[in-house]
Amino acid sequence: METPEGEHFRDSIGTIDKEGKRAWVFPKKPKGKFYKYRGYVSYVLLLFLFVSPFIKVKGNQFLLFNVLERKFVVFGYPFWPQDFHLVVISMIIGVVFITLFTVVFGRVFCGWICPQTIFLEMVFRKIEYWIEGDRGKQIRLSKQPWNAEKIKKRLLKWFIFFVISFLIANVFLAYIIGSDELLLYIQNGPLNHLSTFIALLIFTGVFYFVFAWFREQVCIIACPYGRLQGVLLDNQSVVVAYDYKRGEKEQGRAKFNKKEDRAASGKGDCIDCKQCVHVCPTGIDIRNGTQLECINCTACIDECDTMMENVGYPKGLIRFASIDNIEKKTPFKFTTRMKGYAAVLTILFVVLIGMLFLRNDVEAKIFRLPGQLYERKDNGIISNVYSYKIVNKTTEEIGDITYKLLSHEGKIEIVTHQSFVVPKQGMAEGSLFIELHQSQLTKDKVKLKVGVYSNDKLIETTTTNFLGPRKFW
């Protein structure tokens, strides 16, 4: 979406000045319809983020990502290392979904759903507006010397930022180690869990650094998602766009003059008030066209609509639109590429749902001990030794576990005891012997099907190999 000014603005980013130093962004406090909707979405997501670790579903934390113990709980359903394939396909679905969403709507995820934007724009900046005032007051405060007023406001802001960062770090820790564990650590005191407390302070420092200083640089420099726009967007993608056909017309943009016949002069509807630039949280000029720094937060739409309403022009000079919609006035249509992504996403969803339905709450494995051969016993009995492992993914212990052969006539003997208990969300392991009569061995290795029973009820089946002398008659 090129304007008469050319593409020179792409040679640098808006937060770096001509000397290569950080150009601090002081965005104007946004207001308007879209900002109000963003607020609703943001506060719902913030509530979800802070409450989820403390909600229990059938004894499980609603969301848990315990990387240390390789245990994950999603919407109350636990996933163990044995379910890693489900985690992988879920991640692939997430990538495809974001890709499809970007192809259709650009970087709207960043402006409306991304935690970085929600925390910065809906929490930290609101505190900043409350303490330091709007854009003009913040600029003046930044330029004034370090007097009592500036020190008081900055220290108050930094202190509140640190407290919120510490709170966010605690919530993220609850997602990693579990809310019950976190509350226990708090009750015991930080000195009794010093390593965890140090890690908590490190995360607090990271959050404080991001939201107090690095800010929009995360979206512009650090986040790789913005770079994806260059390969994912096309002329049909609906993004926050400036209608330069209407805004520039033949004579280009110009300041508003109420005594002027704008239509007869050939000037565009853009009155060059620069309010869309002042309100932008990443410091760009949306009138230059689609840019990777734009997070589709819609602040410029609200501000431009307000200015258009004030001067009596139609709204929508900046709006959600595609390049084709602005240049050719064509409506949005689902392109072949979008249909392809949607088809892949649908297939992946069907596969994931099928896997979830086939997933068992109990997983059993039986392995032959490596390096061990079969043993001959009296009356043509052949014995093999195995190790077993049973994972209980439920929140209740499973008792009176026994093994039975389903595919062959034989006997299974568990070492030290014939039945055992698997603790809730735990694992039981040990050794067992399987004995078959030599007459059942049609080859030197046969596959056995073994049933796992709890109180004489079949709860899982597994397979293993049995070695023995080959039957030649």
N, C-alpha and C positions, 0 to 999 in steps of 0.2 A: 504494500500500500504506500507507494512513493508520492511525496509531495514535491512542489517546485523547489523546496530548499535542499533537495538531494538527500544523500545518505550519510553525510559527514558526522551526524550524531552517533553513528554506530562505531566510530573510531575510539570512543571512550565510554565509560559508564558514568551515570549521573552523580554518583557519590564520591568521585575522584575529581579534584580540581586540576587546573592546567599544570600545576607544579608536582602533581602526583600524590598530593596529600589527601587525607580523608576530608570530604566535604560533608559536614554534618547535616542531616535532613531534619527540618522542623516542619512536619506536615500540619496543615490546618486541621482543626477538629472537624471531622466529617459529620454531616447530618443529612437526613433525607430518607426516602422510602427504602432503598436497598440497604442502607446502613442499619436501619431498624430491623430489617429481616436478618441481616448478618448477626445482629445482636441476639435475636431469638435462637438462631442456629448455634452460635458460639456458647451461650449459657447452657443450652441443653447438653452440648458436647462436654463442657467443663463439668457439669453436674455428673454426667456419665463417667468421666475420667476419675473424679474424686470419690465417687460412691462405689464403683465397680469392685475394687479390691476388698470391700467390706461386706459385699452381698454373698450369701451362701446359697447354693443350689444342691440339694441332696448331700450336704456336708462338704461340698467342693466350693472353693472360691470362684466367683463368677468369671474372673479373668486372672490368669496367673501365667507368668513366663519365667519359670525358674530354670535359668540356663545352667546354674551350678549343679543342680541335681537332675537336669535333663527331663524336667517335668513341666508340661504345659496344660493349662485348663482354659478352654474356650467356651464361653456361655454355659459354664457348669459341667462340661464334658471333659474328663481328663485325657491327655494324650501323653504316651510314654515313648521312650526311644524306639520301641517296636512299632510305633505308629508314625515313624518319621516320613514315610511315603505320603501320609495324609497332610503333614505339615508342608512338604515340598509342593504338592499339587495345590494347596491353599495359597502358597506364596506365588505360584505361577498364575493362579486365578487373579490374585491381587495385581500383579504386573499387567496382565492382559486387560483387566478392568480399567486401571489407570490410563493405559495406552488408549483404549477405546474412548474413555472420557475426555482425554486430551485431544484426540483427533476431532471429536464432536464439539467440545466446549473450551478448548484451550486450557489455560492454567487456572481454571476456576477452582480446582481443588485447593490450590495454594491460598487463595483469598478467602475461602469460606470454611474449609475443613482442617487445613494443616494446623497442628498444635502450635507451631512457631508463630504463625500469624494471629491465631486466636489469643494466645498469651500476650503477645506484644501489643496488638491493637485494642483488645478488649479488656486487658487487665493493666499492664504496665503503662501504656500511654494514657489511659484514663486517670491513673494516679498522677501522672506527670501533668496532665491538664489541670487537675484539681490543685496541685501544689504550685505549679509555675505559670499557669494560664495558657492561653491559646498561642498560636504561632508567633504573633508579634511580640508578646510578652516574653516568650522563651528566647527569641533572638536577642532581645534587649538584655535579658538576664545573662545570657552567654557572653555578651560583649562587655558588660559592666565589671568593674574590679571586684576582688573578693572582699566585699564588705560584710557587715553583720547579716543583712537580708539574704545575700546570695549564699553565705555559709549555712544559715539556718535552713533555707529551702533545699539546698543540695544534700545536707546531712539527713534531713527528714526523708527526702526521696530515696536516698541510698539505703537508709535503714529499713524502710518499708520494702524496697526491692529485695534486700537480703532476706527479710522474714518470709516473703512470698517464695523466693527461690528455695529457702530451706523447707518450706511446706511442700513445694513441688517435688523436691528431692525425696522427701519422706514418702510421698504417694508413689513415686516411681520405685522406691525400695520395696513398698508393699506389693507391687506387681512382680518383683523378682524373688523375694524370700517368703512372701505370704503375709497377709495382714495380721494373722495370729502371732506369727513370729515377731513382726515389727512391734506390736503392742506389748509383747513379752519383753523385748529389748528395752522399750521405754520404761516399763515398770522396774526392770532390774537396774536401770541407770546406764549412761553411756560408758562409764569407766569399766564396767563388767563386759562390755563388748566393744573394746577400743578399736579393733581393726574395722568393724562395721561402721563405727562412728566416724572414723577417719575417711572411709569411702563415702559416707554421707556428706561430709564437709567438702570433699572433692567435687561431688556432683552438684552441691549447692554453689560452689565457685564457678562451675561450668555454666549453670543456668544463669547465675548473676552476670557473668561475662557476656553471655549471649544477649540477654534482655536489657542490660544496662548500657552496654557499649557496642557490641558487634551488630546487633539489631538486623536491619534490612540487608546487611552484608551477607547474612546467611542465605537469603533468597537469591541474591545477585551473584555471589562468588562461590559459596560453599555448596549449595544444593545443586546436584546434577540434573534435577528434574527440569529446570528452566531450559537447559541446553537441548532437551528432547524436543522442544517445540519446533526447532529448526527442521527436524526430519519428520515430525508427526503432523504439523499443521498443513492444511491446503486451503484452496480458495473457498471451500465449503465449510470450513471450521468456524463456529460461532464464537467470537471473542469480544472483549470490550474494544470497540473500534470507533474512531473518529470519522464521521461522514465528511470527507474532504471535498466531495463533489458539491455538497451543500454549503460547507463551511468556507470554502475558498472561492468558488465560482470563477468568474473571469478575472476579477481584479484582486483576488486574495482577501485575507482577513484584514480587519481594520477596527479601530476603536469605535464604540457606539456613539452616534450623534442623533439625538431625537429629532432634530430639525431636518435630517437628511432622508431622502427617499432611497432607502437601501436597495430596493429591487431595481430601481432605474439606474443606480450608480454602477451596478455590476459587481458590487462587493459581496463577499460571502456572509453567511449568518454568524460566523465566529467573530466576536467583538474583541478578541485578543486581550481578555481580562486576566489570563494566566491563572485563574482560580483552579483549573484542573491540574495545573502543575503544582500549585501551593498545597493542595490537599493530598497529593500522591504520596503514599508512605515509602516509595522507593525512589522518589525524586526525579521521575521521568516526565517527559512531555508526550502525552498520548497522541497529540496531533502529528507527531513524527511517524506514526504508523505502529505496526505490531513490533514489540521489542521483548527480548527474553526477560527483562527486568519486570515487566508487567505481570502482576499476580492476579489480575481480574477481580480486584476487590470491589469494584464499582463505585469507589469514592468519587471518581471524576464524573461518573454519570450523574450522581446526585447533585454535585456542585454545578455542573453544566446545565442541568434541568432547572435548577434554582435561578441561575443567571438568565436563561432563556425566558423563564416565566416573568422575571423582573422587567425585561425589556420588551416583552410582548411578542416574542418569537416562538414558534412551535418547539416543543421538547424533542429530545431524541437526536440532537446533534452528535452526542456521544452516546452510544447504546450497544447492546449485544447485537452483533451483526457479523456476517461473513464478507469477505472481499467481493464475491460475486453479487451479494445483496446490495452493496454500496455502488459498485461499478455498473452492474447490469440490471439491478432491481429484481433479480431472480430470487424466488423463495428458497428456503433451506430444503435440501433433499439428502436422503441417506445414500451416500456414495457406495461404490463396489467395495472400496477398502473398509469402510465402516461396517458393511454387511459381513465381510470376511472376519473382522475382529469379533463381531457379535456372534457369528457362528462358532468360532473357536471358543469363546467364553461360554456359550451355551453347552457345548460338548464337555468342556472341563467341569462345569457345574453338575451335569448329569453323572459324570464319572465320580466326582467327589461324593455326591449324595448316595450313589450306589455303594461306594466303599464304606461310607458311614453306616449304612444299613447292614453291610456284611461284617462290620467290625464287632468282635466279641469282647465282652467285659473281662474275660479270662483268657490268657494266652499261655500255652504250654509248649515246651520244647524238650525233646529227648535226644541226647547225643551219645554216640558210642565213645568210650574213652579212647583217646588217640594212643596208638601203639599197642593196644590190647587185642589179642587173638581170641578166638572162641575157646571154650573149655568143654572137653568131653566128660560126661558123667555116666553113671550106670544106666542100663536099660535103653541105650541109644539117645539119651538126653544131651542136647547141646545148649550151653549157657553163654550169654554175652553180658558184659557189664556196661552200664550207661550212667551218665549224669543227667539229672532232670532239673528243669527250672520252670516255675509257675509264677506268672505275674498277675496279681489281682488289681484291676483298675477301678474297682468299686470302692464305696465308702463303708462297706461292711465286711467283716472277716468271713472267709469261706472255710467251713469246718469239715472234718471227716473226709479228707481227700483220699481217694484210692484210684489205682490204675487197673484197667482190664484190657486184654487183647480182643480186638474186634474182627481181625482178618484171619487169624489162625487159632488153632487149639494150642494152648500153652499156659504158662504161669508167669506172673510178675511178682517179684519179691523186693520190697523196699528195704534198704539197709536200716537197721535199728528199730524200725517201726512199720506197721502195715498201713496206717493212716496218719494224717497230719493236718495242720491248720495253716491257711495262708492269711496273714494279717491284712487289714484293710489298706488299700493303696500301697501294698507291700509286695514282697517276693519271698518265695520259699524255694530252696534248692537242696539237692542231696544226690544219693546214688541208688541205683536199683539194678536187679538182675532180671533178665528175660530168658526163659527156658522153653525150648521147642523140641519135639521129637524129631530125630534125623529124617524120618519118613516124609516130613513136610517140606524139606529143602529140595526144591527142584533145580536149584543152581547155588553157586557159592555165596551169592548175596541176594537176599529177598527183602522186599519192602513190607514192613508191618504197619498196621493201623491200630493205634492205641486210643482208648477212650479214657477221659478223665472224669471221675464221678465225685459228686459231693452229696453225702447222705443217700447213696445209691441212685442219684439223678445225674444223667449225662450232661456235663456243662461245657465240654470242649473235646475235640479230637485232634490228634497229631500223628505224624508218621516218623518212622526211623528205619534204618537198615539193620539187618541181622546177618551175621557171617557164620558160615558153617561148611562142613564137607559136602561136596556135590553128590547128589544121588545119581547113580549110573544105571539103575535097573528100571 
